[in-house]
Amino acid sequence: MAEVLTELLPSLMGLSWALTGSRTDAEELVQTAVAQVIPRWSTIDSPRLYLRRTVVNLHRDRLRRGYVITEHLRAEVDLMSAADHSGPTGLQIDVDRALATLPPLLRTVLALRFLEDLSAPQIAALLDRPAGSVRRLIHEGVTALRVGGLLADDLSDTPSTGGSDV
């Protein structure tokens, strides 16, 4: 179990950070997900898929309850934009800043599509939404980032058929 968790934590942190826009909130989200999954560990067929779904579901629950405050996200973006981004982490910070400007659902869909490399049907299954709605949300999110000047024109918003199984 420890080896699998060690392998999965970076991916879960990346997804969680993209969803929340905050390192602190991302760490709390992953910690809560792992704490919920550990008691059921022996019955889980695919820990990666189960943990990913748990992170997304916990994030959705928090959004419904109003735990995520967009002003908090904007304050972190302002702090990040004031920092020097000349190093190799500049691109990651720019992605985080771009995602933080989006509404939570668009941020979630784009994080699952482009950071977790899930297809539209896989995202639809994970979020309990029709695949057509997910494709529309991907398109809207990419368009919003392009219009805002936060995304290069060469990023494809066409959902792939590849990715991990959900």
N, C-alpha and C positions, 0 to 999 in steps of 0.2 A: 504494500500500500504506500509506504513512504517514497519508494522509487517512482511510482506512477505519479504521485502528487508533486514531487520535485520536478518531474518532466512537464506536467500540465500547468503549474503555477504561472510561468511567464506568459503563456498564451491566455490564460484566464485573466491575468492582470491587464494585459493589453486590451482585451475585449471589454473588461470592466471599466478601464480608464476611458476608452472611447465612448462607452455608454454614459458614464457619469460626468466626464470632463474634469475630474478631480482625483488626484492621487490618493488622498485620504479616504474619500468616499469609495474609490475603487478597492483599496485594501480592505475596508470594512465589508464591502459587498462580497469579495472573494472569501474572506474569513468566515462570514456568515454561511455562505454556500458550502464551504468545506465542512463546517461544523454540522450542518444539516445532513450532509451526505455520509459522513464517517459511520454513524450507527447502522446504515444500510449497505455499507461497502461490500459485504460478502454476497449480497443479492443482486448487485449491479453488473449487467453484462458489458456495458461500455462506459467506463468512468468519464472519459472525455466528453461524450455526448451528454451524459447525465449532468455533469458539472456545468457544462455550457448552458444547458436548459435551465438549471437551477439559478445560475447567475442572471440570465435574462428574466426569468420569472420574478426573482427577488427585486430586480431593478424596476420591473413593471409595477409590482406591488408598491414600491416606494413612491413611484410617480403618482399612482392613484391616491396614495395617502398624503401627498404633498411634501414628502421629505426632501425632494430636490428643489432647491431654490435657484432660479436662473440668475439672480443677482450674484449669488455665490460663484457660479460658473463664470460670469462676466468679470468679476473681480480677479479670479485666477487667470483669466485670459489677459487682462490688463497687466498683471504682474509678469506673466510670461512674455508679453510683447515688449516689455521694458528691458528684458534680459538680452544678453548678447547671444545671437543665434548663428554665429559664424561657424561653429563646430559641427560635427556629424549629427548632433541631436537636433539641429535646426529644423530639418524636415519633419521629424516626429512632432515637434512643438507646433509647427505650422499646421499639421494635420489635426492636432488636438484643438488648436485655436479655431480652425475651420469648422470642425464638428461641433464645437461648443456654441457656434452661432445658430445652429439648427434646432428646431423643436425636438423634444425627446424621441418621438416616434421615428422621425427621419434619421436622427443620429443613430438610433438602434438599428434600423434597417441598413444604413450605409456601413456601419461597423460590422455587421454580420456579413454583408455582401463582399466588402473590399478588404477587411482585416481578417475575417475568418474564412473567406473565400467560399461562402455558401451560395448555392444557386437560389433563384427566386422560389421554386417549389420547396426547397429545404427551409428557407426563411419563413415561408407561409406556414409550414407545418409547425415550426418552432413558436411562431407568434399567434397561431390559430386564426389566420387570415387567408382569404383567397389569394392564389398566386398572382392573379391579375392586379389585385390591389398592391401587392408587394412590388411588382414591376413598375407600377405607377409611382409608388413612393420612392423607389430607387431613382427613377427619372426625375421626379420633383426635387429630390435631395441634391442630385448632381447638378441640375439646372440652377438651383438656388446658390450652390457654391460657385458655379461659373459666373452667374450674374453678379454675385458679390465680389468677384475677382479673386476668390480664394482657391480656385482650382484651375489647373491648366486645361486647355481645350483637348488635349490628347488622351485624357482618361476616358475609357469606354464605359458607358453606363448600360451596356448590353449584358444582361445576366448570363453567366456561363452555365454550361451543363455539368461542369465538374464540381469539385468541392467535396466536403465530408458528408456522410450520410447522417440524417437526423432521425 
